[in-house]
Amino acid sequence: MTVIHSRVEKANLPKFSIITARAFSTINNIIRLAGQHCDTTGCLVLMKGMYPKEELPLVTDVFDLRDVISLNIPGCDGQRHLVRLIKN
């Protein structure tokens, strides 16, 4: 496993099979910034707060929505969701 601590838009990275992001932007912006670092069958796993119903129809044609999983996190009163996208 490789962990890189850097701004995704400035990082010189190899291709990864899985990239995670913790609610730092919209889904499409994360795809634009981090999607370039996914290999041809890669997956983006994105942590979001509230269910991203407005963002989901805007997902680019580069990735397909696999699913959105509602998370129950102990000690956290807010909503949390995990969005999984698979590269086409």
N, C-alpha and C positions, 0 to 999 in steps of 0.2 A: 504494500500500500504506500502511496505517495501523498504527502500533505504539502501543499504550497500555500504560503501566506503572502498574498500579493493582491493588488487590485487587478481584477480579471482583464480589464482592457489594456493593462500594461505588461501583463505576464507573457513571457515567451515559453509556451507550454507544448508538451507533446500531446497527442490525442489520448483521451481517456474514455473508458467504457461507461463510467458513471460520474456525473458532476452534480454536486449538491449546492444549494443556495438557501440562505436563511432570510427570506422576506425582505430583500434589500431594494426591490424594484418591481415593476409590472412584469408579468410573464413574458410579454414580447420583448421587453428591454433585456431581460435575463437571457432570452434566446439569442438576441443580437450580440450581447457581450460574451456569453459563456458558450453558446451553441457551437461556435467555431472550434472549440477545443474538444468536442465530442467526436469519437471515431464514427465510422459509417453506420454502425448499429448501436450507437451510444444512447444513453438515457440521461435526462435531466430530472432530478428529484428536488422539487422546490417546496420549501416551507412557506405557507401563507397563513395569515390570521383568519379573517372571515372567508367564507366560501367565495371564490373569485368568479361569480356568475357573469359579471360584465367583461372580464378578461378572457374567459374561455372561448367565446366565439371568434376572438381576434387572433388566436394562435396561428402562427404562420404555417405555410405548407411544408416547411422544412422538418417540422416535428408533428407527430400525431399524439393526441391526448390518449394516454393509457387509462388513467383513472384519477379520481380525487378521493382521498381517504380522510375521513373525519377522525381527528385524534383526541383522545381523552388524556390530558396531562395532569397528573396529581399536583395540587397546589396552584393550578392556573385556572382562573375563572373565565378567561377569554376563549374565543373560538380558535382552533388551530386545525389546519388542513395540510395534507401532503399532496402535491400535484406531481404526477409522474407522466413525463413526455418521452416518447421514443422517436429517434431520428429516422426519417424516411430513407 
